Amino acid sequence: MKQLLITVFIFLSLAGFSQTGNMSMVSFVTKMDTAKASKDGFYLHHYVVNIPWEQARQLQGKKIKITGVVTIVKGLSNQPSSDDLRQGREADIKHILTPTIEIMKKGRWTRYIFSS
């Protein structure tokens, strides 16, 4: 019984941190850089993070912690094509559509809330 519980615990631990499925939760610390903007959002740590432009300007240069659910948009290299004309990105793109953002202020994390 004890071995079964240990095995289940290890399995659940590994499954909770994997990013092999369509969605998973991630959290990372980075410095906001508005120069890494695209039409989809801001490229931060290999993720496209959806942050409104006005809020991104307020966060510019600050140390922030991003937490959110990752949604993977499949790239063209994963889709069969019958014709030579293709539009879109070749690689899979990892998006964080509704991030929770915290700012490092005076050694403490302060939650940042978007204003409407």
C-alpha positions in Angstrom: 0.0 0.0 0.0 2.8 2.4 0.9 4.5 1.7 -2.5 1.3 2.4 -4.3 0.9 5.8 -2.6 4.5 6.7 -3.3 4.0 5.8 -7.0 0.8 7.8 -7.3 2.4 10.8 -5.6 5.4 10.7 -7.9 3.1 10.4 -11.0 0.9 13.3 -9.9 3.9 15.5 -9.2 5.4 14.9 -12.6 2.1 15.3 -14.4 1.4 18.6 -12.6 4.7 20.2 -13.9 4.7 18.9 -17.5 3.9 21.1 -20.5 3.2 18.3 -22.9 -0.6 18.7 -22.9 -2.6 21.5 -24.4 -2.7 23.6 -21.2 -0.6 23.9 -18.1 0.1 26.4 -15.4 3.5 28.3 -15.5 5.1 30.9 -13.4 8.3 32.8 -14.2 10.2 36.0 -13.3 11.4 38.4 -16.0 12.1 42.0 -16.7 9.4 43.7 -18.8 10.7 44.8 -22.2 8.2 46.4 -24.6 10.6 46.1 -27.4 9.7 42.4 -27.6 6.2 43.2 -28.7 4.3 41.5 -31.6 0.8 41.7 -32.9 -0.1 38.8 -30.5 1.4 40.1 -27.3 4.8 40.3 -25.7 7.5 37.6 -26.0 8.7 36.8 -22.5 10.6 33.6 -21.7 9.5 31.8 -24.8 5.8 32.6 -24.2 3.6 35.2 -25.9 2.0 37.0 -23.0 -1.2 38.9 -23.6 -0.8 42.3 -21.8 -2.6 45.5 -23.0 -0.1 48.0 -24.4 -1.0 50.7 -21.8 -0.2 48.4 -18.9 2.9 47.1 -20.6 4.3 50.7 -20.8 3.6 51.0 -17.0 5.5 47.8 -16.4 8.5 48.7 -18.7 11.8 47.9 -17.1 10.3 46.5 -14.0 11.0 43.0 -12.5 7.7 41.1 -12.8 6.4 37.7 -12.1 4.0 36.2 -14.7 1.7 33.3 -13.7 -0.9 31.8 -16.0 -2.3 29.0 -18.0 -0.4 28.1 -21.2 -2.4 27.5 -24.4 -0.4 26.1 -27.3 -1.3 27.1 -30.8 0.0 24.5 -33.3 2.3 25.7 -36.0 2.2 25.0 -39.7 5.0 22.4 -39.5 2.5 20.1 -37.7 -0.2 20.5 -40.3 -0.2 18.7 -43.6 -0.4 21.0 -46.7 -1.7 20.1 -50.1 -0.7 23.4 -51.7 2.5 25.5 -51.6 0.8 28.7 -50.3 0.8 28.8 -46.5 0.3 31.6 -44.0 1.2 31.5 -40.3 4.0 30.5 -38.0 6.0 27.4 -38.6 6.6 26.5 -34.9 4.1 26.0 -32.1 3.5 29.1 -30.1 2.8 29.1 -26.3 0.4 31.8 -25.2 -0.6 33.1 -21.8 -3.9 34.8 -22.5 -4.9 35.9 -19.0 -1.8 36.3 -16.9 -1.5 37.2 -13.3 1.2 39.8 -12.9 3.1 40.7 -9.7 5.7 43.5 -9.5 8.8 43.3 -7.3 8.7 46.4 -5.0 11.0 46.9 -2.1 11.8 43.2 -1.9 8.1 42.1 -2.0 5.8 40.9 -4.7 2.8 43.2 -5.3 -0.1 42.0 -7.4 -0.7 44.2 -10.5 -4.3 44.5 -11.5 -5.2 45.8 -15.0 -7.4 48.8 -15.1 -10.3 48.7 -17.5 
